[in-house]
Amino acid sequence: MSARPAQPRADRAASAASGAPADASADRRPWGGMWGWPLVLGISTAIGLVSSLFSDGGFGDWLGWLTLGAPVAACLWWGWLRR
């Protein structure tokens, strides 16, 4: 009692030949593959902003410089230098 009948083999071969995936889940990437680095850069930026806001010299300033400079360096590398 399935809601959808099984697809005949000829239709599967035709859909594979046309470039459409036979299985919708076969084309998906893992969640971290798409959102992993943007999350890392976002968390790094948040840590850098908080560190720079509440520090008064010393380690907090260095942490702010490093964590705020990493996303800028990544954007320069991927957006400008890799042409």
C-alpha positions, 0 to 999 in steps of 0.5 A: 500500500505505497502512495506511489508505484515503483518506477519502471527500469526504463524510466530510471535509465532515461532519467539517468541519461538525461542527467537527472538523478534517479534518487534525490538523496544521491545529489545531496552533500553533507550539511557540514560540506556546505555550511561548515566554513561559513559557520567557522568564519561567523563564529570566529568573527563573533569571538573577535568582536567580543574580544576586541570590545571587552579587552584592554590590551594584551591577549584580547587585542591579539585574539581580536586581530587574529579572529577578525583578520581570518575572514578578511584573509579568506575572502581575499584568498577565495575572492580576489587572489584565486582568479 
